Amino acid sequence: MQFVVLQWSPKIYEMKTRKKYHNHFEKSTTRSAEEIKAACEQIRSEKKGYDIRSNGNHIWIEVAQKRQQYWSPMLHLQLRNADDKTFIKGEFAENPTLWIAFLVTQIVSIVVFVIALVVAYFKYRANWYFNPELFLMFAMVTVWFALHVISESYKRKGARQKQELCNFVDVIATA
């Protein structure tokens, strides 16, 4: 039996990693929910590059239509009053149309994969030729990886706009 000796490589730890933002966050501020909503209304009236909608203690913020891309994120804020503080709970979401397109593509590829798997199994048991089904299953796995790569690319492209939205929350929480 032969053992392989693994050596520590300092190159691994020198890699630069991109800053990754979480999809959920919570902040607290001394401003009341009404003051925060008023600040959002003021920014909306000044047309500062954001589309802002609100309903009760919920606020939805998007990048303005002229700067919006497929990968542009959307921010949902929920305001909760407690004692002398207001808690701002935020959640980032993808463009709903793009998300549904990805979801439908993923579901269709899973269904095609399972059907090809079942047909290939029965053809195998009957000693028939089943290479087209194997090719189809391989193609569906390729589609899954392609969807993953595309979604990660869109997340990376949307990171700057996500940072803008985080800065927007800082502005309305401290203004």
N, C-alpha and C positions, 0 to 999 in steps of 0.2 A: 504494500500500500504506500502510495506516495502522497505527501502533504504539500500543499501549495502555501507559500508564505505571502501574505498580503502586507504591503508596506503602506504607511501613511503618506499621502501626497498632499503637500501644502497648496497645490493648485486648486483643489476642490473648494477650499475655504476662501479663495480669493475671488470667486465669482460674484459679480454684482447681481443683486436681486432687485426686481422692480417693487416699488411700494404698492402693496395691495390693500385696498380699502374693504372694510367689512360691509356687508349688505344691511346690517342693523346697527343702530347706535342709540344711545340715550344721553341727553344732556339736561342739566338743570340750570335755571336762570332765576334771577330775582324779579324779572318782569312778569306781569300777569298775562294770561292768555289773550285778553282783550288788547293789550299793548302789542303783543306779537302779531295778532291779526291786523291791527291798524298799520303796523310797519309793513306787512305784506301788501295791504291795500295801497299804501303810499308808493311802494316799489312798482306795483301793477299799474298805477295811474301814471307813473313817470316813464313807463315802457323801457325798463332797464335791461331787456333781453331775456325775460323769463315769462312764461305763461303760468299764471297762478290761479288756482281754483280753490275754493274753500266751502265747507259745509259743516256747520257746528264747530267742533274742536278738531276737525280734520282739514289739512291743507295739502294739496297736490301741486308740485312744482315741476315744470319741465323747461328745457331750454327753448327759447323762442323758435318759431317755425323757420325763420330764415337761416338759423344756425343748426337746425336739427338734422341729424343723419340717422341711418338705420340703427346704429349702435348707441344712440343718445339715451342715457338713463332717465328715469323718472323718479322723483322723490315724494314719498308720502309721509307727512308729519302728523303725529297725533299729540295734542296738547292735554296735559293732565295737571290740574291745580292740586297742590298739597301744602297746607300751612301757609308759609310765606314764600314758597317757591313754585315754579311751574316746570314740570318735566316735559321735555320734548323728545318723543320717541320717533325715530326716523327709520324708514325702510326704503332701500333702493329697489327699483324694478326695471326690467327691460321694456323695450317698446312692445306693447301688447300684440300688434300685428306680426312683428318679427317672431315673437315668442310662440305664437300659435302656429306659424309656418314651420318653425323648427319642431314643435311638438307633433304636428301632423306628419311631417316627414319621418320623424323617429318612429311613430306608431306604425305607419305604413311599412317601413323597412323591417320592423319587428314581426309584423304579420306575414310579410313575404318570406322572411327568414324561417319562421316556424312552419309555414306551409311547405317550403322547399325541403326542410328537414324531415317532415313527415313523409312526403313523397319519396325522398331519397331513401329513407329507412325501408319503406315498403318495396321499392325497386331493388334495394340491396337484398332483402329477404327473398325476393323472387328471382334473384340472380340476373337482373336486367341491368342495362346500361344506365347509370345515374350521374354521369359527369355534368350535364347541364344544371342539375340541382345543386351540385357542389359549387359550380361556378357562381350560381345565383346566391348561395349562402356567403361565399367569399365577397361578392359584390356588396351585399348588405352590411357585412362587417366593415368594409371599406367606407360605405356611406356613414356608418356610425362614427368612425374615426374622423372622417371629413367634417361632419357636423360638430364634433368636439373641437377640432382645430379652428373652425370658423367661429364658433362661439367664444373661444378663448381669445381669438384675434379681435373680435368685437368688444369684448370686455376690456382688452388693453387699449383699444382706440377710444373707448368711452371713459377711461380713467381720468383724463383731464377735465371732462365735463362733470364727472362725479366729484372731483376736487372743487370745481366751481360751485356746485350745489352745497358741498360741505361749508365752503366759505360763506355762502348765502345764509345758511343756518346760523353761523357765527355772527353775522351782521345783524340778523333780526333778533338774536338772543341778547346781544349786547348794546344795540343802538339806543 
